[in-house]
Amino acid sequence: MAFIQMNIMSYSLMRTVSVNVILPAKKFSWGQKREKGRKHKTPFML
């Protein structure tokens, strides 16, 4: 799992906007092969 936190300057709002991104990771062990074609469901919260 990864957590990314950014502050971006929005020129249309004329202010700094904070953005948080959470990237999930599917649990697997190093001996297992990853499944191809399966995607994570992505919720977008504005």
Stockholm file with secondary structure:
# STOCKHOLM 1.0

chainA/1-46         MAFIQMNIMSYSLMRTVSVNVILPAKKFSWGQKREKGRKHKTPFML
#=GR chainA/1-46 SS CEEEEEEEEETTTTEEEEEEEEECCCCCCTTSCCCSSCCCCCCCCC
#=GC SS_cons        CEEEEEEEEETTTTEEEEEEEEECCCCCCTTSCCCSSCCCCCCCCC
//
